[in-house]
Amino acid sequence: MTETVRLMKDWLLSQSNVKYVIADTDKNNIASHRVLQKAGATLYSESEELYFWKFV
């Protein structure tokens, strides 16, 4: 899954009009947090139920 996320992120960021990519996860979904972290995302915001991750 991490490789799939990396490939999608790389493709999106290679588009001339894309500056960053945002992903969200449920706060209790630890596996998804790890996938996004391994793919290079950083946690940048949160709501009551979600974490928001950013790829630059």
Buried (B, 14 or more C-beta within 10 A) or exposed (E): EEEEBBEBBEEEEEEEEEEEBEBBBEEEBEEBBEBBEEBBBEEEEEEEEBBBBBBE
